[in-house]
Amino acid sequence: MKQYIQPGVDIHLILTSAKEIKLTPVRDAFINVFGRVTVQGIGVQSNVAPQPVGFEAGFKGAGQRIETLRRQNVVR
């Protein structure tokens, strides 16, 4: 499989939450592994519970949030 993220390459992440409690661990993990990262948080609603239970519910909610950002032309 082709490696998409390589050390030394600028990484820009968009997370579907604007809560610092969720952004900080992701930012810290990418900095520890790759050395640098820019993390942007955008709060987006989905049609699943705020704390989804199980993989399917979490995956569905994530997909809905990404689709909403695409429809709003926030991300490609």
N, C-alpha and C positions, 0 to 999 in steps of 0.2 A: 504494500500500500504506500502510495506517495505521501511523504511527510509534508504537511501543510504549515505547521508551526515550527519554526526553527529558532534556536537561540540567536540573539543579536538582531532579530527582525522586529520592527515596530509592530505591536499588537494593539488593536483597538477593539474593545468589547462593549457591546450594548446589552445591558441586563434589563429585564422587564420588571424592574422594581427600582424605586427611587430611595428605598430605605437603606441608610448607611450600615445598619446591622447586617444586611445581606451583601452590600457592595464590598465592604472591607475584607471579609475572608476570601472572596474571589480575587480581589486585587492582590492581597498578600500571597496567595498561592501562586499566581502567575509571576509575581516578582521573584519569589523563591526559586521557581523553575526556570524562567526565561530571562530574568533580569530587569525587564521593564514592561509596562503595560499601561494603557489608558483605559479607564473604566467609566462608562457613562450609564447612569441609571435613568430609566424612563418608566414612570408608573403607568401600568396598563391593566385594565380590568379583563376578567374572563367570566365565563358562565359556569364555572365550577366553584366549589367551596373555597374560602380563603385558605384553609388548611386541608388540601385534598388528601384522601386516604387511598393508598395503593398507587402502583406504578401507572396504571391506565388513566386514573383521574389526574395525576400530576402531568403526565404526557399530554393529555387532552388540553388541560389548562395552558400549558406552555405553548402548544400549537396555536391555540386561540389568541394568545397574547401576541405572538409573532405575526399572525395573520392580520390582526388589528393594526399593528405598526406598519405593515406593508400597505394595507388599504389607505392609511393616512399619509402614505409617502414619507414616513419617517425613516424607514430602512428599505433596502432593496430585497 
